[in-house]
Amino acid sequence: MTATQAARTAPEELRKGRWIGDWRPDDPAFWESTGKKVARRNLVFSILAEHLGFTLWTVWSIVAVKLGAYKFSTDQLFWIVSLPNLVGSTLRIPYTFAPARFGGRNWTVVSATLLLVPAVLLAVAVNDPGTPYWAFLVIAATAGLGGGNFASSMANITYFYPQNRQGAALGLNAAGGNIGVSSVQLLMPLVIAGFGLAAAGLFWVPFVLAAAAGAYFCMDNLTSAKAEPREMAKAAGRAQTWIMSVLYIGTFGSFIGYSTAFPLLIKSQFPEQAALTSLAFLGPLVGSLIRPVGGWLSDRLGGASVTFWNFGAMTVSVLLVWQAMSAHSFPLFFAAFMLLIGTAGVGNGSTYRMIPAIFRAKAVAGVEPGTPAYEEALATGKRDASAAIGFISAVGAFGGFFINRGFGSSISATGGAGAALAAFAGFYVVCFALTWFCYMRTLGAKSAPSLAAARV
């Protein structure tokens, strides 16, 4: 089929059932006539399902604050908030392969439906005053099912968009999911106040069913989406994968960790302001809305440059939070924490934009553009990036677990969060230096011109 013929082919002629067999988003004619509309439709319903994944993943950040009747310690509550992050991070690895193995549309239906498990079990747990602590831990862990959705959704959307539009598309997809943290923290205090703790789970059931139905009727599978465990294993053996995993711990891990810790931090460190935990939703809201800005800036300035300076800003922000806690100034604490989550959001977009650029540049290095070999190299780069994204997103999400456990351990041992904040600041300095050493210094650009040209 020629490019002209492809441009005239209607989407329904390409689709057999819900599978699309001819998909060439990097062909401008194909993209304008066919690809753009299909990609946007899939992006919309992907965002909806991922958004609900994040809400169920992080719902315990609010529920934990409301468990006063159970007399759990602050450290125990941080364990409840931490476990969904731990499980969700681990599930991101198998979830990455699912769209290619089962189809992006098919897996979105399944993964959305699985969100009924944490939603219903939450209601069961809080409806019984005799529920033991270990049961809360097990049930909270099932919320990790929502955390896996991010990896499958992002890996799937990568295949729908051309290289030069992936930054914005992935940024929107991720932001639509990330904002689920804000949604749950905004709505759940109101829902709980009106209908009780059990409603924090049951409230989401009709939305989950609607998302599964929307994916079933409106999304598509791509036969060109390929991902194999051996490809992720190969990606795990590459230095670039591990470097980006560390950086993603510093950005996404920080976003999800600080967002879920925010309500408990307010309640434990500023008990006189406990009523203001209802404002905690503003942190993840800002971090989510600003994430596409990180991708947008990276498309224009280069992901490495944005990431480099952003880690500097995160270091300053976490030190401001530390100062506010030491001075017991809630206004300064709240403002500094908002800045910290906001800079984490920018970093989410910039680091995620770096991944496909890095693997594309490495795949096409030395290959003549416009040749069949170049097209094959591009496809290889996309497969490598998809495999690496799954691994990186899984490792990065563990940051959410470490941040919550850092706060819990610090408060348990010292009565305050200062020790945890000092450790976080030190880690951002390491990420700042790592970004400069690997992607910013002149020697690195000269020794890896393909990466420099890709504006990673």
C-alpha positions in Angstrom: 0.0 0.0 0.0 1.4 3.4 -1.0 1.3 6.4 1.3 -1.4 8.0 -0.9 -3.5 4.9 -0.7 -3.0 4.7 3.1 -4.1 8.3 3.4 -7.3 7.5 1.7 -8.0 4.4 3.8 -10.8 4.9 6.3 -10.1 3.8 9.9 -12.9 1.3 9.7 -11.3 -0.4 6.8 -8.0 -0.8 8.8 -9.8 -2.3 11.7 -10.7 -6.0 11.9 -13.0 -6.3 14.9 -11.3 -3.9 17.3 -7.7 -4.6 15.9 -5.9 -2.2 13.6 -3.4 -3.9 11.4 -1.9 -0.9 9.5 -0.7 1.8 11.8 2.0 4.3 10.7 1.7 7.5 12.9 5.1 8.8 11.7 3.8 9.0 8.1 2.4 12.6 7.9 -0.3 11.8 5.3 -1.5 8.8 7.3 -1.5 10.7 10.5 -3.5 13.7 9.2 -6.1 11.6 7.4 -6.5 8.6 9.7 -4.2 8.4 12.7 -4.9 11.6 14.5 -8.6 10.9 15.1 -8.1 7.3 16.2 -5.2 8.3 18.5 -7.2 11.0 20.2 -10.2 8.8 20.8 -8.0 6.1 22.4 -6.2 8.8 24.4 -9.4 10.1 25.9 -10.6 6.7 27.2 -7.1 5.8 28.3 -7.1 8.9 30.4 -10.5 8.1 32.0 -9.4 4.6 33.0 -6.0 5.7 34.2 -7.6 8.5 36.2 -9.8 6.0 38.1 -6.7 3.8 38.6 -5.0 6.6 40.4 -8.1 7.4 42.5 -8.3 3.9 43.9 -4.5 3.6 44.2 -4.4 6.6 46.5 -7.8 6.6 48.2 -6.2 5.4 51.4 -4.2 8.6 51.7 -7.6 10.2 52.8 -9.1 7.1 54.5 -6.1 6.7 56.7 -6.6 10.2 58.2 -10.2 9.2 59.1 -9.3 6.0 61.0 -9.0 7.6 64.4 -11.5 5.2 66.0 -9.0 2.3 65.4 -6.3 4.0 67.5 -3.5 3.2 65.0 -0.1 5.0 65.5 1.2 7.5 62.9 3.7 5.0 61.7 1.0 2.3 61.3 -1.0 4.8 59.3 2.0 5.5 57.0 2.3 1.8 56.5 -1.3 1.6 55.3 -0.6 4.5 52.9 2.7 3.0 51.8 1.6 -0.5 50.8 -0.5 0.5 47.8 2.6 2.3 46.4 4.7 -0.9 46.9 2.2 -3.2 45.2 1.4 -0.8 42.4 5.0 -0.3 41.7 5.6 -4.0 41.4 2.5 -4.6 39.2 3.8 -2.0 36.7 6.2 -4.6 35.2 3.7 -7.2 34.1 1.2 -4.5 33.2 3.6 -3.1 30.7 3.5 -6.2 28.6 -0.3 -6.5 28.8 -1.3 -4.1 26.0 0.9 -5.9 23.5 0.0 -9.3 24.7 -3.8 -8.8 25.0 -4.4 -5.6 23.1 -4.5 -2.1 24.5 -8.3 -1.9 24.4 -8.8 -5.4 25.8 -6.4 -4.8 28.7 -7.9 -1.4 29.5 -11.3 -3.1 30.0 -9.7 -5.8 32.3 -7.6 -3.4 34.3 -10.5 -1.0 34.8 -12.8 -3.8 36.0 -10.2 -5.0 38.5 -10.5 -1.7 40.3 -13.7 -3.0 41.7 -11.6 -5.2 44.1 -10.0 -2.4 46.1 -13.2 -0.3 46.0 -15.5 -3.0 47.4 -12.9 -4.4 49.9 -12.3 -0.9 51.3 -16.0 -0.6 52.1 -15.9 -4.1 53.8 -12.9 -3.1 56.0 -14.2 0.2 57.4 -17.7 -1.1 57.8 -16.6 -3.4 60.7 -15.2 -1.8 63.8 -13.4 -5.1 64.6 -11.3 -5.2 61.5 -7.8 -6.0 62.6 -4.7 -4.0 61.5 -3.3 -6.8 59.4 -6.6 -6.9 57.4 -6.3 -3.2 56.7 -2.8 -3.8 55.4 -3.9 -6.6 53.1 -6.9 -4.7 51.8 -5.0 -1.4 51.3 -2.4 -3.4 49.3 -5.1 -4.4 46.8 -5.3 -0.7 45.9 -2.0 -1.3 44.2 -4.0 -2.7 41.3 -4.7 0.9 40.3 -1.0 1.8 40.3 -0.3 -0.8 37.6 -2.7 1.0 35.2 -0.2 3.7 34.6 2.4 1.5 33.0 0.0 -0.3 30.6 -1.7 3.0 29.6 1.5 4.8 28.9 3.1 1.9 27.0 -0.1 1.6 24.9 -0.4 5.3 24.0 3.3 5.4 23.0 2.3 3.3 19.9 -0.5 5.6 18.9 1.4 8.8 18.5 4.3 9.9 16.2 7.6 10.6 17.8 7.3 14.4 17.6 4.0 14.4 19.4 4.7 11.9 22.1 5.8 14.4 24.7 2.4 16.2 24.7 0.4 13.0 24.4 2.2 11.1 27.1 2.1 14.3 29.3 -1.7 14.6 28.9 -2.2 10.9 29.5 -0.1 10.9 32.6 -1.6 14.2 33.9 -5.1 12.8 33.5 -4.1 9.9 35.6 -2.1 11.9 38.1 -5.0 14.2 38.7 -6.9 11.3 40.1 -4.9 11.8 43.3 -6.3 15.3 43.6 -9.8 14.1 42.7 -9.9 11.5 45.5 -8.5 14.0 48.1 -11.0 16.6 47.1 -14.1 14.5 46.9 -13.6 11.8 49.6 -13.7 14.1 52.7 -17.1 15.4 51.4 -18.4 11.9 50.5 -17.2 10.5 53.9 -18.8 13.3 55.8 -22.1 12.7 54.1 -22.2 8.9 53.8 -19.6 7.4 56.0 -16.2 5.8 55.4 -17.6 2.8 53.4 -18.7 5.3 50.7 -15.0 6.0 50.0 -14.9 2.7 48.2 -18.4 2.3 46.9 -18.6 5.8 45.4 -16.2 4.7 42.6 -18.0 1.6 41.5 -20.3 3.2 38.9 -17.4 5.2 37.5 -15.3 2.1 37.2 -18.0 0.3 35.3 -18.5 3.3 33.0 -14.7 3.4 32.2 -14.6 -0.3 31.4 -17.6 0.1 29.1 -16.1 3.1 27.4 -12.9 1.2 26.7 -14.8 -1.7 25.4 -16.8 0.3 22.9 -14.4 3.1 21.9 -10.8 1.9 22.1 -8.7 -0.1 19.7 -5.9 -2.7 19.7 -2.8 -2.3 17.6 -1.2 -5.4 16.0 2.0 -3.3 15.7 2.3 -3.0 19.5 5.0 -5.5 20.5 6.5 -6.1 23.9 8.2 -9.2 25.2 9.6 -10.1 28.7 13.0 -10.6 27.1 12.9 -7.1 25.7 12.3 -5.7 29.2 15.1 -8.0 30.5 17.3 -6.6 27.8 16.3 -3.0 28.7 17.1 -3.8 32.4 20.6 -4.5 31.3 21.2 -1.1 29.8 22.8 1.7 31.7 20.3 4.3 30.3 17.4 2.4 31.8 18.9 2.5 35.2 19.9 6.1 35.0 16.4 7.1 34.0 14.9 4.8 36.7 16.9 6.8 39.4 15.7 10.1 37.9 12.1 8.9 37.8 12.3 7.9 41.4 13.1 11.5 42.0 10.3 12.9 39.9 7.3 10.6 39.8 8.2 8.8 43.0 8.3 12.2 44.7 5.0 13.2 43.2 3.1 10.1 44.3 4.9 9.9 47.7 4.4 13.5 48.7 0.8 13.6 47.4 -0.2 10.5 49.4 1.7 11.7 52.5 0.4 15.2 52.5 -2.8 14.7 54.5 -1.1 12.6 57.2 1.7 15.1 57.5 -0.7 17.9 58.1 -2.6 15.9 60.7 0.5 14.6 62.5 2.8 17.6 62.4 0.2 20.4 62.6 -2.6 18.8 64.7 -4.1 22.2 65.4 -4.6 22.5 61.6 -6.1 19.0 61.1 -9.3 20.5 59.6 -7.2 21.8 56.8 -6.3 18.3 55.5 -9.2 19.0 53.2 -6.9 21.3 51.3 -4.3 18.6 50.6 -5.9 18.0 47.2 -4.3 21.2 45.9 -0.9 19.6 46.0 -1.5 16.7 43.6 -3.8 19.0 41.5 -0.9 21.4 40.9 1.5 18.6 40.3 -0.8 16.9 37.8 -1.8 20.0 35.8 1.8 21.1 35.5 3.1 17.8 34.2 2.2 18.5 30.6 4.2 21.7 30.9 7.2 19.6 31.7 6.6 17.6 28.5 5.9 20.7 26.5 9.1 22.4 27.7 11.1 19.3 26.9 9.8 19.2 23.4 11.3 22.6 22.9 14.3 22.9 25.2 15.2 19.3 25.7 14.2 16.9 28.4 17.7 16.8 30.0 17.9 20.6 30.4 14.4 20.8 32.0 15.2 17.8 34.3 18.5 19.2 35.3 17.3 22.6 36.5 14.1 21.1 38.0 16.1 18.9 40.4 17.8 22.0 41.6 14.4 23.6 42.3 13.2 20.4 44.1 16.2 20.5 46.4 15.4 24.1 47.3 11.8 23.2 47.8 12.4 20.3 50.2 14.7 22.5 52.2 12.0 25.1 52.5 9.6 22.4 53.8 12.2 21.4 56.4 12.6 25.0 57.5 8.8 25.5 57.7 8.4 22.4 59.9 11.3 23.5 62.1 9.6 26.9 62.6 6.2 25.2 62.9 4.8 27.6 60.4 1.9 26.1 58.6 1.5 28.8 55.9 5.2 28.4 54.9 4.9 24.6 55.1 1.8 24.6 52.9 3.3 26.9 50.3 6.7 25.1 50.2 5.0 21.7 50.0 2.9 22.9 47.1 6.1 24.1 45.3 7.7 20.8 46.0 4.9 18.8 44.5 4.7 21.2 41.6 8.3 20.8 40.7 7.9 17.1 41.0 5.1 17.4 38.4 7.3 19.3 36.0 10.0 16.6 36.4 7.5 13.9 35.7 6.9 15.3 32.2 10.5 16.0 31.4 12.0 12.7 32.5 9.2 10.8 30.7 9.9 12.7 27.5 13.6 11.8 27.7 13.0 8.0 27.6 11.6 7.6 24.0 14.1 10.2 22.7 17.0 8.3 24.2 16.1 4.9 22.8 15.1 6.3 19.4 18.5 8.1 19.2 20.4 5.0 20.1 18.4 2.8 17.6 18.9 5.1 14.6 22.4 6.1 15.3 24.4 5.6 12.1 21.4 4.6 10.0 20.6 6.7 6.8 17.2 8.5 7.2 14.5 7.6 4.7 15.7 4.0 4.1 13.9 0.8 5.0 16.6 0.2 7.6 15.8 3.5 9.2 12.1 2.6 9.5 13.1 -0.7 11.0 15.4 1.1 13.4 12.6 3.4 14.4 10.4 0.5 15.2 13.1 -1.1 17.3 13.6 2.1 19.2 9.9 2.3 20.0 9.9 -1.3 21.2 13.0 -0.6 23.3 11.4 2.5 24.7 8.2 0.8 25.6 10.1 -2.0 27.4 12.2 0.5 29.2 9.2 2.7 30.1 7.6 -0.2 31.9 10.7 -0.9 33.9 11.5 2.7 34.6 7.9 3.5 35.7 7.9 0.5 38.0 11.2 1.4 39.7 10.3 5.1 39.8 7.0 4.4 41.5 8.8 2.7 44.4 9.8 6.2 45.4 6.2 6.7 46.6 6.7 3.8 49.0 10.1 5.1 50.3 8.9 8.6 50.9 5.9 7.4 53.0 8.1 5.0 54.9 10.7 7.7 55.3 8.2 10.0 56.9 6.7 7.2 59.1 10.1 6.0 60.3 11.4 9.6 60.9 8.3 10.6 62.9 8.4 7.3 64.9 12.1 7.7 65.8 12.4 11.4 66.3 8.9 12.8 66.5 9.4 14.9 63.4 10.0 14.6 59.6 13.4 16.4 59.5 15.5 13.3 59.1 13.4 12.2 56.1 13.5 15.6 54.5 17.3 15.8 54.8 17.6 12.4 53.1 15.2 13.5 50.3 17.3 16.7 49.7 20.5 14.6 49.5 18.9 12.3 46.9 17.8 15.3 44.7 21.4 16.6 44.7 22.5 13.1 43.5 19.9 13.3 40.7 21.0 16.8 39.8 24.6 15.7 39.5 23.6 12.5 37.6 21.6 14.4 35.0 24.5 16.8 34.4 27.1 14.0 34.2 25.1 11.8 31.8 23.3 14.2 29.6 24.5 17.8 30.1 28.2 18.0 30.2 30.1 18.9 27.0 32.2 15.7 27.0 29.0 13.6 27.2 27.5 15.4 24.2 30.6 14.9 22.1 30.9 11.3 23.0 27.3 10.6 22.3 26.2 12.9 19.5 23.1 10.9 18.7 21.8 11.6 22.2 22.7 15.2 22.0 20.9 15.6 18.6 17.8 14.0 20.1 17.6 16.8 22.7 17.0 14.3 25.5 
